[in-house]
Amino acid sequence: MAPEPALAVDALFDLLMPLSQLVIGILVLAAVVVSVHRLIVRGPSRMGGAMLIAGGAVVCVAVVGYLVQAF
């Protein structure tokens, strides 16, 4: 059985995928910087809850990233 020829759509998607990951990474980094700045301004009384929210966000982003690459 002969392999299927590569489609132009697949090639275009392969080129755009790293770019989209870079854009998502930059947006996540910007959100982390803004949230850390706001956390520092609010003080240590809200650090516990904010760290739980930040940790949960990191785990969610990692799981979504894994699921997107797996399928």
C-alpha positions in Angstrom: 0.0 0.0 0.0 1.5 3.4 -1.0 1.7 6.2 1.5 -0.6 9.1 1.1 0.9 12.2 -0.4 1.4 15.2 1.9 -1.3 17.8 1.7 -0.6 21.5 1.6 -3.1 22.0 4.4 -1.0 19.7 6.7 2.2 21.7 5.8 0.5 25.0 6.5 -0.8 23.7 9.9 2.7 22.5 10.8 4.1 25.9 10.1 1.4 27.7 12.1 1.5 25.4 15.1 4.8 26.7 16.6 3.7 30.3 16.0 0.5 29.7 17.9 2.4 28.1 20.8 4.7 31.1 20.9 1.8 33.5 21.0 0.1 31.5 23.8 3.4 31.4 25.7 3.8 35.2 25.5 0.3 35.8 26.6 0.7 33.4 29.6 3.9 35.1 30.5 2.3 38.5 30.4 -0.6 37.3 32.6 1.8 35.8 35.1 3.8 39.1 35.3 0.7 41.2 35.8 -0.7 38.8 38.4 2.6 38.7 40.3 2.7 42.5 40.3 -0.9 42.7 41.6 -0.1 40.1 44.2 2.9 42.1 45.5 0.9 45.3 45.7 -1.9 43.6 47.7 0.6 42.2 50.2 1.2 38.8 51.9 -2.3 38.4 53.4 -3.6 37.2 50.1 -0.5 35.2 49.0 -2.0 31.7 50.0 -5.1 32.0 47.9 -3.3 33.5 45.0 -0.6 30.8 45.0 -3.4 28.2 44.9 -5.1 29.9 42.0 -1.8 30.3 40.1 -0.8 26.7 40.7 -4.2 25.5 39.5 -3.9 27.7 36.4 -0.4 26.2 35.6 -1.7 22.7 36.0 -4.7 23.4 33.8 -2.5 24.9 31.0 -0.2 21.9 31.2 -3.1 19.4 30.9 -4.7 21.3 28.0 -1.3 21.5 26.2 -0.8 17.8 26.7 -4.2 17.0 25.4 -3.8 19.2 22.4 -0.5 17.6 21.4 -1.8 14.0 22.1 -4.7 14.4 19.7 
